[in-house]
Amino acid sequence: MGIDPGTIVTGYGIITVEEGKMNLNIAGTIQLGKQDADHAVRLKKIFDRVLGLIEEYQPGEMAIEAPFFGKNVQSMLKLGRAQGVAMAAALYKNLPVYEYAPRKIKLAVTGRGNASKEQVLKMLENIFKQPIDPLFMDASDGLAAAVCHAYQSGNPAGGVSIHKPNVKSGWNAYLSAHPEKIKGKKP
């Protein structure tokens, strides 16, 4: 499960990895518009929806986008709270939580740490072989967090768990197992 926390829109994506292939279960957003002026009410909605997704889809782990550093301290505090309640929902259900910087997520999905949201969306469409509605950029960011975690944990290379000691994982292990994915390199 991947989460892109936000105080107006929180994106999420849930994937499964079977036999080295990623499958999209669901991607969407938790809309917290202006009608929810009370910040505490917004946080409760994030907690409740994340908890509901966990109960419905039973993911094994959560990857969450770490807040980036901004100039507006109040915005950063609110974003940190949104991240905290999403993490609390996962921890309440005993899910391990993994945090990734936005740059790391973009790098894992597109190969470029400074990729645009549109580039991330297009790469996710390529990975899952299906269109993703561009109106839901925040959903694609949550989905990208899940994909990043799958790559980082080595799952696309055949279901390798990050909890097994001395197991190769990450991009190098994936590329070693899938040389056909390297542009210009013949298997």
C-alpha positions in Angstrom: 0.0 0.0 0.0 1.3 3.4 -0.9 0.2 6.8 0.6 0.8 10.3 -0.6 -0.4 12.3 2.5 -2.1 15.7 2.1 -4.4 17.9 4.0 -6.6 18.6 1.0 -6.1 15.4 -1.0 -4.5 12.2 0.2 -3.6 9.7 -2.6 -3.4 6.0 -2.2 -2.5 2.9 -4.2 -2.6 -0.7 -3.4 -0.7 -3.3 -5.5 0.2 -6.9 -5.3 3.4 -8.5 -6.6 3.1 -12.1 -7.9 5.8 -13.9 -9.7 7.7 -10.7 -10.3 4.7 -8.9 -11.8 3.0 -5.9 -10.3 -0.8 -5.7 -10.4 -2.9 -2.7 -9.5 -5.6 -3.5 -7.0 -6.9 0.1 -6.4 -5.8 3.7 -6.6 -7.8 6.7 -5.5 -7.9 9.8 -3.3 -9.3 10.9 -0.1 -10.8 14.3 -0.9 -10.7 16.7 2.0 -12.0 19.9 0.5 -12.9 23.2 1.9 -16.1 21.8 3.4 -14.0 20.2 6.1 -12.6 23.4 7.6 -11.7 21.8 10.9 -8.2 20.3 10.5 -8.9 17.6 13.1 -12.0 16.4 11.1 -9.7 16.1 8.0 -7.2 14.0 10.0 -10.0 11.7 11.3 -11.2 11.2 7.7 -7.7 10.2 6.6 -7.3 7.8 9.5 -10.8 6.2 8.9 -10.3 5.8 5.2 -6.8 4.4 5.4 -8.0 2.0 8.1 -10.9 0.9 5.9 -8.6 0.3 2.9 -6.3 -1.8 5.1 -9.3 -3.9 6.4 -10.7 -4.3 2.9 -7.5 -5.1 0.9 -5.2 -6.6 3.7 -1.9 -5.1 2.4 1.3 -6.5 4.1 3.2 -3.2 4.3 2.7 0.6 3.8 5.0 2.9 2.0 4.4 6.6 2.6 5.8 9.7 1.0 7.9 11.7 3.5 7.0 15.4 3.7 9.3 17.6 1.7 10.8 20.7 3.2 8.9 23.8 2.5 9.1 27.4 3.5 5.6 27.6 5.1 6.0 26.1 8.6 2.2 25.8 9.1 1.7 23.9 5.9 4.6 21.5 6.9 3.0 20.9 10.3 -0.4 20.1 8.8 1.2 17.8 6.2 3.2 16.0 9.0 0.0 15.4 10.9 -1.7 13.9 7.8 1.3 11.6 7.4 1.2 10.8 11.1 -2.5 9.7 11.1 -2.0 7.5 8.0 1.0 5.9 9.7 -1.0 5.5 12.9 -3.8 3.6 11.0 -1.2 1.2 9.5 0.5 0.7 12.9 -2.9 0.1 14.5 -3.3 -2.8 12.1 0.3 -3.9 12.7 1.5 -3.0 9.3 5.2 -2.1 8.9 5.6 1.4 7.6 8.4 2.5 5.2 9.0 6.2 4.4 10.4 7.4 1.1 11.5 10.9 0.0 9.6 12.3 -3.0 12.8 12.3 -5.0 13.5 8.6 -4.2 10.0 7.7 -5.3 10.3 9.5 -8.6 13.8 8.0 -9.2 12.5 4.5 -8.5 9.5 4.8 -10.8 10.9 6.9 -13.7 14.7 6.8 -13.3 14.8 10.5 -12.7 14.5 12.1 -9.2 13.2 15.3 -10.6 10.5 13.8 -12.9 7.3 15.7 -13.2 4.0 14.3 -11.9 3.0 13.7 -15.6 6.1 11.6 -16.2 5.4 9.5 -13.1 1.8 9.0 -14.2 2.9 7.9 -17.7 5.4 5.4 -16.3 2.8 4.0 -13.9 0.5 3.5 -16.9 3.3 1.7 -18.6 4.1 -0.5 -15.6 0.4 -1.5 -15.0 -0.5 -1.5 -18.8 -3.6 0.5 -18.1 -4.6 4.2 -18.2 -4.7 6.2 -15.0 -7.0 9.2 -14.9 -4.7 12.3 -14.9 -7.3 14.1 -12.7 -6.1 11.9 -9.9 -2.4 12.9 -9.8 -2.4 12.4 -6.0 -3.6 8.9 -6.5 -0.7 8.3 -8.9 1.7 9.6 -6.2 0.3 7.2 -3.7 0.6 4.4 -6.2 4.2 5.5 -7.0 5.1 5.1 -3.3 3.8 1.5 -3.4 5.8 0.8 -6.6 8.9 2.4 -5.2 8.6 0.2 -2.1 8.2 -2.9 -4.3 11.3 -2.1 -6.2 13.3 -1.2 -3.0 12.3 -4.4 -1.3 13.2 -6.5 -4.3 9.6 -7.8 -4.8 9.5 -7.4 -8.6 12.5 -9.7 -8.9 10.5 -12.7 -7.8 8.9 -11.9 -4.4 12.1 -11.4 -2.4 11.3 -10.1 1.0 13.3 -7.3 2.6 13.1 -9.3 5.9 15.3 -12.1 4.6 19.0 -11.5 5.4 21.7 -11.5 2.8 19.2 -11.3 -0.1 20.0 -9.0 -3.0 17.3 -6.4 -3.4 16.6 -3.0 -5.1 17.2 -1.8 -8.6 20.5 -3.7 -9.1 18.8 -7.1 -8.2 15.8 -6.3 -10.4 18.0 -5.4 -13.4 20.2 -8.4 -12.9 17.1 -10.6 -12.9 15.5 -8.7 -15.9 18.3 -7.7 -18.3 15.7 -7.2 -21.1 14.5 -4.1 -19.2 17.8 -2.3 -19.9 17.4 -0.2 -23.0 19.8 -1.3 -25.7 20.9 -4.4 -23.9 20.1 -7.8 -25.4 19.2 -10.7 -23.0 
